[in-house]
């Protein structure tokens, strides 16, 4: 019996698909892992399970369980009602689904999601640099406790909302804990998963509420999430960040194995919670070392009890590496009678012309994400069934139910979808033949313009006009040897070179170091190249940009600094031809139309190397032939004439294609066929830059995309990869220098595993924090060159304001004063301690007139008093209390268990306190502390 990729037998898979209405069309008979390349499901198997006056629920059943649900409800169908003005400056809109109705979520509550509910999230790009026609993103979010029916509900909601919104829209299905990078990128401050559901009578998030105790586990890198967990030491582990939220004080506990980056990111979320939900008035404190934070640990133990046993290791997060994401399959979906057939078309690399506008397709990215693409001529019925088909596909493939789904129309594709194809010419650019260097002919290259408009520098890939100074070295015997200035630009295919370019920007010196390697260079020379580059980097104190360049893929600025005089020889010739004889005949291919894009490459000296679209120089012992192909332009000819003297001093004869003398063909070894068709227009792909966070802490490289990125997404602990398609940038934060050696290898691995079959010769640029060139910063919406000097470090944030220490001491005293001085036998906080803490919170709440009590099922975030409104006195346990005879004139060892000897009077009832002290507790604690002590001594409470 054969087994499927999910570990099930063929019969089991067939049975499961059959119960879903799916029939296998081509089941393999071999013993190889089974999964049908083509399968179908019967639309006739849809059935109605329940009907009311206003709604209808239609489901698919598989193995007795609901698998997908289509909900129609009169209140939901009128989606235009309550929709925001999407042309406003607000880019994010969120609704919660309650009783099959969309209820707007207030902005202060954005990022909070109740696990028993579903949400609709709409994102409308508002960036000043947003590409015209960029689609809106519409997400249907399902909480993990929302029930089976909610998983299949998005189809109806999303389709009608999409129609109401109009314009290009990409639809997403999200499941709690497994959201797409696009969804997570909306919430820079992090996502908060909250227990239970939201009662209709309560607000989504209430502020200024004190009566709360909760524990949040914080996880993630750029995409932070905080999940409410059991209020117990059992929830803790060695690697994660935990936030104990007690209202007025928020204690961040850092696991001993947590990295500095995770601690800083956790603190960012903690401060965000305080500012958003407490008005900035809660005291934030951090436990980095339990031995050094005894006062904070006392507070934690008062709530959680004494910890028993050792902390356990965290369960590693399951994240797909790049190799898994590269496993791409494209399927066509078509209707055959009553059956819907899914047929595999192709694997990577994919071509855009596989997508036909009258059909629908499913693109499976290794089970990481399922894309549904709908042609503009596809029927409305097919469009409405997109989510249902995706969910059926997920089940048939045996993928987890939380697998991300993205549905898009022809012309409204997301950046991630486009980059799964080898090329993607945009509709507005299909008939254009403008490369980056072609634009230079239309835009006068002005240094000031490039520096004031970094987006132009990024598009042209030019940091300046290439008028700066150049130094050049050749790697010989593992050392760098200076290259004479007259030989600058003369490179050898079997060598490695360092080219240091210096220029001025805003009056400051800037450096770019190009590491050029020939296609025939040995691995030893390449290692030596990188080692010598590090020496130069240290000499410049790291203040330079390193760009790794492979022969034949030189970036425009590299070509420009040699003013069109770049010549690449085969073998060690040119400037290093000592002891070596040049071949009797050489052929050079001259490319380019001006000094910014010209390059000359030596090719095999035979007729088949010619091309009618270009210019070639044939060098013989006594004469040079400058051969002009029929398709070459006047600019190409002029550039070629200027380059002849660089290669040879021999006399030059102009030869036109078709008028070659016999000696010309004899030198090339005789006539032979060569390309003569007109070169097709350059394919300019419509790809958007993408930013990824790099991580390899747990093994293979894992890249997490940051969508709608900005400079705020760069942190000193980060290694970020910016894919600008024509080149790859690796950005190193100031505290991430330890990953410098690995960074270039990560860029190479990214190219190697990219589903679109990217060229491994794509330039890789290493950029350090604070030394970003305009070719990098130009891809960001805005860039503040002074940001890094104005940003506080994690250590500086921890120090806090001058009053933080005294405030913590006061809060510690207040809580600890009501904690049991002697713990119960089970080493947990006793009832008196917890009652005291609750009394403390209730009292604070009543003093400030802050809202009603919020029950545990609808526990919301709270706001604490600031230190100025905080009274450092202990609070009573209420109107009850202990008898006076058990407290007055009693030694510490004779007090009832749990009574703090330093504050015995606090355990009196209000009436006994008034009778003994002659004043209320509020009046007593408003007195100076020395007077309190005197009265306590006189009355037997000291």
GIDAUR-V628873 format. One record per residue. PSI is psi in whole degrees, 0 to 359 (NA if undefined). D_FIRST is the distance of its C-alpha to the first C-alpha in Angstrom with 1 decimal. Layout:
BEGIN
psi:PSI d_first:D_FIRST
psi:PSI d_first:D_FIRST
END
This chain:
BEGIN
psi:126 d_first:0.0
psi:156 d_first:3.8
psi:147 d_first:6.6
psi:175 d_first:10.0
psi:341 d_first:13.3
psi:4 d_first:14.1
psi:7 d_first:11.4
psi:152 d_first:9.7
psi:164 d_first:6.4
psi:319 d_first:7.1
psi:322 d_first:8.3
psi:319 d_first:10.3
psi:316 d_first:11.8
psi:319 d_first:12.6
psi:318 d_first:14.2
psi:316 d_first:16.1
psi:323 d_first:17.3
psi:320 d_first:18.3
psi:338 d_first:20.4
psi:355 d_first:22.1
psi:19 d_first:22.8
psi:132 d_first:20.4
psi:136 d_first:18.8
psi:129 d_first:16.5
psi:327 d_first:18.4
psi:89 d_first:16.4
psi:125 d_first:12.6
psi:145 d_first:11.5
psi:358 d_first:9.8
psi:176 d_first:9.7
psi:10 d_first:7.7
psi:162 d_first:10.3
psi:130 d_first:10.3
psi:130 d_first:9.8
psi:130 d_first:13.0
psi:135 d_first:15.0
psi:342 d_first:18.3
psi:132 d_first:19.9
psi:164 d_first:19.7
psi:159 d_first:22.4
psi:146 d_first:23.7
psi:121 d_first:26.3
psi:339 d_first:29.7
psi:348 d_first:30.6
psi:356 d_first:28.4
psi:139 d_first:31.0
psi:158 d_first:33.1
psi:123 d_first:36.2
psi:329 d_first:36.1
psi:144 d_first:39.7
psi:135 d_first:42.9
psi:188 d_first:46.3
psi:326 d_first:49.5
psi:352 d_first:48.7
psi:160 d_first:45.0
psi:132 d_first:41.7
psi:121 d_first:38.3
psi:133 d_first:35.2
psi:160 d_first:31.7
psi:143 d_first:28.0
psi:140 d_first:25.9
psi:125 d_first:22.3
psi:34 d_first:21.0
psi:5 d_first:24.6
psi:148 d_first:26.1
psi:133 d_first:28.5
psi:322 d_first:27.0
psi:148 d_first:29.9
psi:136 d_first:33.5
psi:118 d_first:36.2
psi:131 d_first:39.7
psi:126 d_first:42.9
psi:139 d_first:46.1
psi:323 d_first:49.7
psi:329 d_first:50.7
psi:324 d_first:47.8
psi:331 d_first:48.2
psi:68 d_first:51.7
psi:342 d_first:50.5
psi:333 d_first:53.7
psi:125 d_first:55.6
psi:358 d_first:55.8
psi:140 d_first:54.3
psi:168 d_first:56.3
psi:103 d_first:58.2
psi:354 d_first:55.6
psi:0 d_first:58.4
psi:176 d_first:59.9
psi:359 d_first:59.8
psi:128 d_first:57.2
psi:348 d_first:53.8
psi:134 d_first:51.6
psi:133 d_first:51.5
psi:137 d_first:49.4
psi:148 d_first:48.9
psi:142 d_first:47.3
psi:115 d_first:45.6
psi:121 d_first:47.5
psi:44 d_first:47.2
psi:27 d_first:45.6
psi:148 d_first:48.6
psi:117 d_first:49.0
psi:123 d_first:51.6
psi:141 d_first:53.0
psi:131 d_first:52.6
psi:147 d_first:55.9
psi:320 d_first:55.9
psi:341 d_first:56.7
psi:0 d_first:53.4
psi:133 d_first:51.3
psi:346 d_first:48.5
psi:127 d_first:48.2
psi:123 d_first:45.1
psi:132 d_first:44.6
psi:349 d_first:41.0
psi:3 d_first:41.2
psi:171 d_first:42.3
psi:152 d_first:41.3
psi:155 d_first:43.6
psi:128 d_first:44.4
psi:125 d_first:45.7
psi:128 d_first:47.5
psi:126 d_first:48.5
psi:111 d_first:51.2
psi:129 d_first:52.0
psi:8 d_first:55.7
psi:142 d_first:55.9
psi:335 d_first:59.1
psi:14 d_first:57.0
psi:135 d_first:54.1
psi:134 d_first:53.2
psi:138 d_first:54.5
psi:4 d_first:51.8
psi:130 d_first:49.4
psi:156 d_first:47.3
psi:156 d_first:47.5
psi:125 d_first:44.5
psi:118 d_first:43.5
psi:140 d_first:41.2
psi:114 d_first:39.7
psi:132 d_first:39.3
psi:121 d_first:37.3
psi:153 d_first:38.1
psi:342 d_first:35.4
psi:19 d_first:37.1
psi:349 d_first:37.7
psi:157 d_first:35.2
psi:322 d_first:32.1
psi:326 d_first:34.2
psi:334 d_first:35.9
psi:331 d_first:32.7
psi:2 d_first:32.6
psi:341 d_first:36.4
psi:334 d_first:37.4
psi:308 d_first:36.9
psi:313 d_first:40.0
psi:308 d_first:42.2
psi:318 d_first:41.5
psi:317 d_first:42.0
psi:323 d_first:45.3
psi:318 d_first:46.5
psi:317 d_first:45.8
psi:323 d_first:47.8
psi:324 d_first:50.6
psi:320 d_first:50.8
psi:165 d_first:50.8
psi:180 d_first:50.4
psi:129 d_first:47.4
psi:133 d_first:45.0
psi:130 d_first:41.6
psi:139 d_first:39.7
psi:147 d_first:37.6
psi:123 d_first:35.4
psi:144 d_first:35.9
psi:138 d_first:34.6
psi:129 d_first:36.6
psi:352 d_first:36.0
psi:33 d_first:34.0
psi:156 d_first:36.7
psi:161 d_first:37.0
psi:326 d_first:39.6
psi:312 d_first:41.6
psi:313 d_first:41.9
psi:332 d_first:42.7
psi:344 d_first:45.3
psi:337 d_first:47.5
psi:78 d_first:48.2
psi:330 d_first:49.7
psi:355 d_first:51.0
psi:160 d_first:47.5
psi:134 d_first:45.5
psi:117 d_first:46.3
psi:123 d_first:43.7
psi:140 d_first:45.6
psi:151 d_first:44.5
psi:202 d_first:44.6
psi:176 d_first:46.0
psi:114 d_first:49.3
psi:140 d_first:51.7
psi:331 d_first:53.4
psi:352 d_first:56.9
psi:158 d_first:56.4
psi:160 d_first:56.4
psi:316 d_first:53.2
psi:127 d_first:54.9
psi:140 d_first:58.2
psi:170 d_first:60.4
psi:41 d_first:63.3
psi:131 d_first:61.6
psi:333 d_first:62.0
psi:80 d_first:60.4
psi:142 d_first:57.0
psi:122 d_first:55.0
psi:159 d_first:51.5
psi:126 d_first:49.3
psi:135 d_first:47.4
psi:124 d_first:44.8
psi:127 d_first:45.2
psi:164 d_first:42.5
psi:170 d_first:41.9
psi:256 d_first:43.9
psi:329 d_first:45.4
psi:85 d_first:43.4
psi:147 d_first:44.7
psi:146 d_first:43.5
psi:122 d_first:45.0
psi:130 d_first:43.2
psi:126 d_first:45.1
psi:175 d_first:43.9
psi:136 d_first:45.2
psi:77 d_first:48.8
psi:154 d_first:48.1
psi:339 d_first:48.0
psi:339 d_first:44.4
psi:344 d_first:43.6
psi:156 d_first:45.0
psi:178 d_first:43.3
psi:340 d_first:44.5
psi:340 d_first:43.4
psi:173 d_first:44.0
psi:137 d_first:47.3
psi:142 d_first:48.4
psi:114 d_first:51.2
psi:110 d_first:53.2
psi:111 d_first:55.0
psi:21 d_first:58.0
psi:274 d_first:60.0
psi:340 d_first:62.9
psi:136 d_first:61.1
psi:116 d_first:57.7
psi:116 d_first:56.5
psi:119 d_first:53.9
psi:119 d_first:52.3
psi:126 d_first:50.7
psi:145 d_first:48.0
psi:338 d_first:49.1
psi:4 d_first:46.3
psi:137 d_first:46.8
psi:163 d_first:47.9
psi:324 d_first:51.3
psi:316 d_first:49.7
psi:322 d_first:47.7
psi:316 d_first:50.9
psi:319 d_first:52.9
psi:324 d_first:50.3
psi:320 d_first:50.2
psi:327 d_first:54.0
psi:315 d_first:53.9
psi:318 d_first:51.9
psi:313 d_first:54.1
psi:324 d_first:57.2
psi:318 d_first:55.7
psi:315 d_first:55.1
psi:316 d_first:58.6
psi:321 d_first:60.2
psi:322 d_first:58.2
psi:353 d_first:58.2
psi:5 d_first:61.2
psi:22 d_first:63.6
psi:11 d_first:63.6
psi:354 d_first:65.4
psi:152 d_first:63.0
psi:121 d_first:63.3
psi:128 d_first:60.3
psi:156 d_first:60.0
psi:135 d_first:57.5
psi:101 d_first:56.4
psi:324 d_first:55.5
psi:116 d_first:56.7
psi:326 d_first:57.0
psi:333 d_first:59.8
psi:353 d_first:61.9
psi:57 d_first:61.2
psi:324 d_first:62.5
psi:320 d_first:64.0
psi:323 d_first:60.8
psi:328 d_first:58.8
psi:319 d_first:61.3
psi:315 d_first:60.6
psi:319 d_first:56.8
psi:332 d_first:57.2
psi:332 d_first:59.5
psi:317 d_first:56.7
psi:347 d_first:53.6
psi:175 d_first:55.2
psi:136 d_first:55.2
psi:133 d_first:51.9
psi:130 d_first:50.4
psi:177 d_first:48.1
psi:156 d_first:46.8
psi:147 d_first:45.2
psi:163 d_first:41.4
psi:150 d_first:39.7
psi:147 d_first:38.5
psi:127 d_first:34.8
psi:143 d_first:34.2
psi:140 d_first:33.6
psi:107 d_first:30.4
psi:139 d_first:31.6
psi:138 d_first:29.9
psi:178 d_first:31.4
psi:326 d_first:32.5
psi:321 d_first:29.6
psi:321 d_first:27.1
psi:341 d_first:29.6
psi:352 d_first:29.8
psi:86 d_first:26.2
psi:136 d_first:27.4
psi:136 d_first:25.7
psi:130 d_first:27.8
psi:143 d_first:26.5
psi:138 d_first:28.7
psi:124 d_first:28.9
psi:154 d_first:30.4
psi:126 d_first:31.1
psi:98 d_first:30.1
psi:236 d_first:31.7
psi:0 d_first:30.5
psi:145 d_first:27.3
psi:117 d_first:27.3
psi:133 d_first:25.2
psi:115 d_first:24.3
psi:128 d_first:24.0
psi:132 d_first:23.8
psi:314 d_first:27.1
psi:161 d_first:27.6
psi:179 d_first:27.1
psi:150 d_first:30.1
psi:143 d_first:32.9
psi:150 d_first:33.5
psi:143 d_first:36.5
psi:328 d_first:38.5
psi:359 d_first:39.0
psi:337 d_first:35.3
psi:114 d_first:36.4
psi:139 d_first:38.1
psi:346 d_first:40.4
psi:0 d_first:39.3
psi:171 d_first:35.7
psi:149 d_first:33.8
psi:152 d_first:31.3
psi:126 d_first:29.0
psi:119 d_first:29.1
psi:111 d_first:26.5
psi:74 d_first:28.0
psi:25 d_first:25.1
psi:356 d_first:24.7
psi:318 d_first:28.2
psi:146 d_first:29.8
psi:122 d_first:29.1
psi:139 d_first:31.9
psi:118 d_first:32.7
psi:130 d_first:35.3
psi:120 d_first:37.2
psi:154 d_first:39.4
psi:339 d_first:43.0
psi:5 d_first:42.6
psi:151 d_first:39.5
psi:158 d_first:40.3
psi:325 d_first:41.3
psi:319 d_first:38.4
psi:321 d_first:35.9
psi:319 d_first:37.9
psi:340 d_first:37.9
psi:11 d_first:34.1
psi:311 d_first:33.5
psi:321 d_first:32.7
psi:319 d_first:30.5
psi:319 d_first:28.4
psi:316 d_first:28.2
psi:322 d_first:27.0
psi:320 d_first:24.4
psi:317 d_first:23.2
psi:316 d_first:23.2
psi:318 d_first:21.1
psi:327 d_first:18.6
psi:350 d_first:18.3
psi:21 d_first:18.0
psi:159 d_first:21.4
psi:150 d_first:24.0
psi:341 d_first:26.2
psi:4 d_first:29.2
psi:133 d_first:28.2
psi:141 d_first:31.5
psi:136 d_first:32.1
psi:124 d_first:35.0
psi:131 d_first:36.2
psi:158 d_first:38.9
psi:161 d_first:40.8
psi:123 d_first:41.9
psi:355 d_first:44.8
psi:39 d_first:44.1
psi:146 d_first:41.4
psi:162 d_first:41.3
psi:321 d_first:42.1
psi:323 d_first:38.6
psi:315 d_first:37.0
psi:322 d_first:39.5
psi:359 d_first:38.9
psi:357 d_first:35.3
psi:153 d_first:36.8
psi:322 d_first:38.7
psi:157 d_first:41.9
psi:81 d_first:43.1
psi:127 d_first:46.6
psi:155 d_first:48.2
psi:329 d_first:49.9
psi:356 d_first:53.3
psi:1 d_first:52.8
psi:329 d_first:51.1
psi:12 d_first:54.5
psi:146 d_first:56.0
psi:58 d_first:56.4
psi:111 d_first:57.6
psi:177 d_first:56.3
psi:320 d_first:57.5
psi:333 d_first:60.3
psi:327 d_first:61.2
psi:331 d_first:62.0
psi:332 d_first:64.5
psi:338 d_first:66.6
psi:335 d_first:66.8
psi:119 d_first:67.3
psi:121 d_first:70.2
psi:110 d_first:68.6
psi:125 d_first:70.6
psi:315 d_first:70.0
psi:322 d_first:71.2
psi:320 d_first:68.9
psi:324 d_first:65.9
psi:329 d_first:66.7
psi:339 d_first:67.7
psi:76 d_first:64.7
psi:336 d_first:61.8
psi:328 d_first:59.4
psi:318 d_first:61.2
psi:321 d_first:60.8
psi:317 d_first:57.1
psi:321 d_first:56.6
psi:347 d_first:58.8
psi:41 d_first:57.5
psi:118 d_first:61.1
psi:333 d_first:62.5
psi:197 d_first:66.0
psi:14 d_first:67.8
psi:27 d_first:67.2
psi:8 d_first:70.9
psi:188 d_first:70.5
psi:150 d_first:70.9
psi:134 d_first:68.5
psi:145 d_first:68.0
psi:138 d_first:65.8
psi:148 d_first:64.5
psi:138 d_first:62.6
psi:116 d_first:60.4
psi:125 d_first:61.7
psi:45 d_first:60.9
psi:5 d_first:59.1
psi:157 d_first:62.3
psi:132 d_first:63.4
psi:128 d_first:66.4
psi:143 d_first:68.5
psi:130 d_first:68.5
psi:141 d_first:71.9
psi:326 d_first:72.4
psi:346 d_first:73.3
psi:9 d_first:69.8
psi:134 d_first:68.0
psi:355 d_first:65.1
psi:108 d_first:64.7
psi:160 d_first:61.2
psi:139 d_first:59.4
psi:337 d_first:55.7
psi:20 d_first:55.2
psi:175 d_first:57.0
psi:144 d_first:56.6
psi:151 d_first:59.3
psi:129 d_first:60.4
psi:114 d_first:62.3
psi:120 d_first:64.1
psi:130 d_first:65.4
psi:137 d_first:67.9
psi:171 d_first:69.1
psi:138 d_first:70.8
psi:117 d_first:69.5
psi:38 d_first:71.8
psi:2 d_first:74.1
psi:144 d_first:71.5
psi:134 d_first:70.2
psi:152 d_first:66.5
psi:141 d_first:64.4
psi:125 d_first:61.3
psi:115 d_first:60.0
psi:128 d_first:58.0
psi:99 d_first:55.8
psi:130 d_first:55.4
psi:132 d_first:53.2
psi:160 d_first:53.2
psi:340 d_first:50.1
psi:7 d_first:51.2
psi:146 d_first:52.0
psi:162 d_first:50.6
psi:325 d_first:48.6
psi:318 d_first:51.6
psi:324 d_first:53.9
psi:320 d_first:51.6
psi:319 d_first:51.6
psi:323 d_first:55.3
psi:314 d_first:55.6
psi:323 d_first:54.0
psi:317 d_first:56.0
psi:329 d_first:59.3
psi:322 d_first:58.3
psi:322 d_first:58.0
psi:316 d_first:61.5
psi:324 d_first:62.9
psi:318 d_first:61.1
psi:323 d_first:62.8
psi:327 d_first:66.1
psi:10 d_first:65.7
psi:36 d_first:64.7
psi:1 d_first:61.3
psi:54 d_first:63.0
psi:157 d_first:61.3
psi:132 d_first:58.2
psi:128 d_first:56.0
psi:120 d_first:54.3
psi:121 d_first:51.9
psi:133 d_first:52.5
psi:141 d_first:50.7
psi:132 d_first:52.7
psi:347 d_first:52.4
psi:37 d_first:51.4
psi:134 d_first:54.8
psi:161 d_first:55.5
psi:319 d_first:58.6
psi:325 d_first:60.8
psi:318 d_first:60.2
psi:321 d_first:61.3
psi:326 d_first:64.2
psi:343 d_first:65.7
psi:8 d_first:66.3
psi:40 d_first:68.0
psi:4 d_first:66.0
psi:26 d_first:66.9
psi:123 d_first:63.5
psi:128 d_first:62.9
psi:115 d_first:59.9
psi:152 d_first:60.6
psi:125 d_first:58.2
psi:176 d_first:58.9
psi:95 d_first:61.6
psi:199 d_first:64.5
psi:241 d_first:66.6
psi:344 d_first:68.1
psi:41 d_first:66.8
psi:19 d_first:67.6
psi:129 d_first:69.8
psi:4 d_first:69.7
psi:137 d_first:67.4
psi:137 d_first:68.4
psi:147 d_first:67.1
psi:156 d_first:65.5
psi:326 d_first:68.0
psi:133 d_first:66.1
psi:146 d_first:64.1
psi:129 d_first:62.5
psi:132 d_first:62.1
psi:116 d_first:60.2
psi:118 d_first:62.3
psi:148 d_first:60.5
psi:162 d_first:61.9
psi:350 d_first:64.9
psi:179 d_first:66.7
psi:351 d_first:67.3
psi:342 d_first:64.5
psi:6 d_first:61.6
psi:143 d_first:62.8
psi:138 d_first:60.9
psi:129 d_first:61.4
psi:128 d_first:58.8
psi:133 d_first:59.4
psi:167 d_first:57.1
psi:135 d_first:56.8
psi:74 d_first:60.1
psi:157 d_first:58.9
psi:328 d_first:59.3
psi:347 d_first:55.6
psi:349 d_first:56.0
psi:162 d_first:58.5
psi:130 d_first:57.7
psi:345 d_first:60.1
psi:353 d_first:59.6
psi:183 d_first:61.0
psi:139 d_first:63.8
psi:149 d_first:63.7
psi:118 d_first:66.2
psi:118 d_first:66.6
psi:122 d_first:68.6
psi:182 d_first:70.3
psi:326 d_first:73.0
psi:349 d_first:75.9
psi:149 d_first:74.6
psi:138 d_first:72.1
psi:122 d_first:70.6
psi:107 d_first:69.6
psi:123 d_first:67.3
psi:117 d_first:66.9
psi:157 d_first:64.0
psi:332 d_first:64.8
psi:359 d_first:62.5
psi:156 d_first:63.9
psi:169 d_first:66.1
psi:324 d_first:69.7
psi:321 d_first:68.5
psi:319 d_first:66.2
psi:316 d_first:69.2
psi:318 d_first:71.5
psi:321 d_first:69.1
psi:320 d_first:68.5
psi:325 d_first:72.2
psi:340 d_first:72.6
psi:346 d_first:69.9
psi:317 d_first:71.2
psi:340 d_first:73.7
psi:326 d_first:71.1
psi:321 d_first:69.3
psi:148 d_first:72.2
psi:359 d_first:76.0
psi:163 d_first:76.2
psi:147 d_first:77.7
psi:136 d_first:75.3
psi:128 d_first:75.2
psi:129 d_first:73.6
psi:126 d_first:71.3
psi:145 d_first:69.9
psi:131 d_first:66.7
psi:350 d_first:67.8
psi:30 d_first:71.1
psi:139 d_first:70.0
psi:161 d_first:72.4
psi:325 d_first:71.3
psi:329 d_first:71.5
psi:309 d_first:68.8
psi:328 d_first:66.2
psi:320 d_first:67.5
psi:331 d_first:66.8
psi:4 d_first:63.2
psi:20 d_first:62.7
psi:164 d_first:63.1
psi:154 d_first:61.8
psi:153 d_first:58.0
psi:147 d_first:56.0
psi:160 d_first:55.5
psi:131 d_first:54.4
psi:352 d_first:57.1
psi:150 d_first:55.5
psi:134 d_first:56.6
psi:132 d_first:54.4
psi:156 d_first:52.5
psi:146 d_first:53.5
psi:134 d_first:52.0
psi:102 d_first:48.9
psi:107 d_first:49.9
psi:145 d_first:46.9
psi:65 d_first:47.5
psi:141 d_first:45.8
psi:148 d_first:47.1
psi:148 d_first:47.5
psi:141 d_first:44.9
psi:136 d_first:45.5
psi:144 d_first:43.0
psi:129 d_first:43.4
psi:139 d_first:42.1
psi:136 d_first:40.5
psi:31 d_first:38.8
psi:329 d_first:39.7
psi:22 d_first:36.2
psi:240 d_first:34.9
psi:159 d_first:34.0
psi:131 d_first:36.4
psi:127 d_first:36.0
psi:129 d_first:38.2
psi:119 d_first:39.1
psi:144 d_first:40.9
psi:106 d_first:44.3
psi:152 d_first:44.9
psi:50 d_first:48.6
psi:161 d_first:49.7
psi:177 d_first:53.3
psi:333 d_first:55.3
psi:340 d_first:54.8
psi:359 d_first:51.1
psi:126 d_first:52.3
psi:153 d_first:53.1
psi:343 d_first:54.5
psi:357 d_first:51.4
psi:154 d_first:49.1
psi:115 d_first:47.6
psi:142 d_first:47.0
psi:120 d_first:45.5
psi:115 d_first:47.2
psi:104 d_first:45.5
psi:16 d_first:48.3
psi:304 d_first:46.0
psi:345 d_first:48.7
psi:157 d_first:48.9
psi:128 d_first:47.3
psi:134 d_first:49.5
psi:113 d_first:48.7
psi:126 d_first:51.1
psi:120 d_first:52.0
psi:160 d_first:53.7
psi:331 d_first:56.7
psi:12 d_first:54.8
psi:23 d_first:51.7
psi:337 d_first:53.4
psi:341 d_first:51.1
psi:10 d_first:48.3
psi:316 d_first:50.4
psi:325 d_first:48.9
psi:338 d_first:45.3
psi:313 d_first:46.2
psi:321 d_first:46.4
psi:326 d_first:43.1
psi:319 d_first:41.6
psi:319 d_first:43.1
psi:320 d_first:41.6
psi:323 d_first:38.1
psi:315 d_first:38.5
psi:319 d_first:39.3
psi:324 d_first:36.6
psi:6 d_first:33.8
psi:131 d_first:35.3
psi:336 d_first:33.1
psi:2 d_first:36.1
psi:53 d_first:36.3
psi:153 d_first:39.7
psi:131 d_first:42.1
psi:349 d_first:42.3
psi:2 d_first:46.0
psi:127 d_first:46.6
psi:139 d_first:49.6
psi:122 d_first:48.9
psi:125 d_first:51.9
psi:117 d_first:52.4
psi:133 d_first:54.7
psi:148 d_first:56.3
psi:130 d_first:57.4
psi:352 d_first:61.0
psi:40 d_first:61.0
psi:129 d_first:58.9
psi:162 d_first:60.0
psi:336 d_first:60.6
psi:341 d_first:57.6
psi:309 d_first:55.5
psi:337 d_first:57.5
psi:343 d_first:57.8
psi:356 d_first:54.2
psi:148 d_first:55.1
psi:309 d_first:56.9
psi:154 d_first:59.8
psi:123 d_first:60.5
psi:108 d_first:63.1
psi:346 d_first:64.2
psi:3 d_first:65.9
psi:316 d_first:62.9
psi:328 d_first:62.0
psi:343 d_first:65.5
psi:0 d_first:65.7
psi:131 d_first:62.4
psi:143 d_first:62.5
psi:168 d_first:60.3
psi:318 d_first:58.2
psi:320 d_first:60.9
psi:322 d_first:63.6
psi:322 d_first:61.8
psi:324 d_first:61.4
psi:325 d_first:65.2
psi:194 d_first:65.8
psi:163 d_first:69.2
psi:333 d_first:72.2
psi:0 d_first:72.1
psi:317 d_first:68.4
psi:315 d_first:69.2
psi:322 d_first:71.9
psi:316 d_first:69.8
psi:320 d_first:66.9
psi:319 d_first:69.5
psi:315 d_first:70.8
psi:319 d_first:67.4
psi:314 d_first:66.5
psi:318 d_first:69.7
psi:314 d_first:69.2
psi:317 d_first:65.8
psi:330 d_first:66.4
psi:335 d_first:69.7
psi:5 d_first:67.8
psi:150 d_first:65.1
psi:127 d_first:65.5
psi:334 d_first:67.5
psi:119 d_first:65.9
psi:152 d_first:62.2
psi:170 d_first:61.0
psi:334 d_first:59.4
psi:10 d_first:55.8
psi:26 d_first:56.7
psi:159 d_first:56.0
psi:133 d_first:58.5
psi:174 d_first:60.6
psi:327 d_first:61.5
psi:319 d_first:64.8
psi:315 d_first:63.4
psi:323 d_first:60.9
psi:320 d_first:63.6
psi:316 d_first:66.0
psi:316 d_first:63.5
psi:320 d_first:62.8
psi:320 d_first:66.6
psi:316 d_first:67.1
psi:316 d_first:64.7
psi:320 d_first:66.1
psi:317 d_first:69.6
psi:321 d_first:68.8
psi:316 d_first:67.3
psi:326 d_first:70.3
psi:321 d_first:72.7
psi:0 d_first:71.3
psi:44 d_first:70.8
psi:108 d_first:67.1
psi:172 d_first:65.0
psi:170 d_first:63.5
psi:139 d_first:61.0
psi:122 d_first:57.4
psi:164 d_first:55.0
psi:329 d_first:51.8
psi:339 d_first:49.6
psi:35 d_first:51.4
psi:126 d_first:52.5
psi:168 d_first:53.9
psi:157 d_first:55.2
psi:170 d_first:58.8
psi:135 d_first:62.0
psi:164 d_first:64.2
psi:152 d_first:67.9
psi:169 d_first:69.3
psi:334 d_first:71.3
psi:328 d_first:74.5
psi:9 d_first:73.8
psi:133 d_first:72.4
psi:130 d_first:74.6
psi:14 d_first:74.1
psi:152 d_first:75.2
psi:161 d_first:73.0
psi:154 d_first:72.3
psi:172 d_first:73.0
psi:9 d_first:70.5
psi:196 d_first:71.9
psi:348 d_first:74.7
psi:248 d_first:73.8
psi:179 d_first:74.1
psi:154 d_first:75.4
psi:146 d_first:78.9
psi:329 d_first:81.5
psi:340 d_first:82.5
psi:353 d_first:79.1
psi:321 d_first:79.6
psi:134 d_first:83.3
psi:29 d_first:84.8
psi:135 d_first:81.5
psi:161 d_first:80.3
psi:320 d_first:76.8
psi:345 d_first:75.6
psi:0 d_first:77.1
psi:154 d_first:75.3
psi:152 d_first:72.5
psi:131 d_first:69.1
psi:356 d_first:67.8
psi:133 d_first:71.2
psi:117 d_first:72.0
psi:334 d_first:75.5
psi:346 d_first:76.4
psi:53 d_first:76.1
psi:326 d_first:77.1
psi:336 d_first:79.0
psi:342 d_first:75.8
psi:1 d_first:74.7
psi:153 d_first:77.8
psi:164 d_first:77.6
psi:321 d_first:79.3
psi:317 d_first:82.3
psi:322 d_first:82.9
psi:316 d_first:82.6
psi:321 d_first:85.3
psi:320 d_first:87.5
psi:313 d_first:87.3
psi:347 d_first:87.4
psi:15 d_first:89.4
psi:165 d_first:87.0
psi:165 d_first:83.5
psi:323 d_first:80.5
psi:318 d_first:80.4
psi:320 d_first:84.0
psi:312 d_first:83.6
psi:352 d_first:80.7
psi:350 d_first:82.5
psi:163 d_first:85.2
psi:149 d_first:85.3
psi:326 d_first:83.3
psi:328 d_first:86.4
psi:323 d_first:88.0
psi:315 d_first:84.9
psi:318 d_first:85.0
psi:313 d_first:88.8
psi:322 d_first:88.3
psi:323 d_first:85.4
psi:315 d_first:87.6
psi:328 d_first:90.5
psi:5 d_first:88.3
psi:28 d_first:86.3
psi:18 d_first:83.0
psi:NA d_first:83.0
END
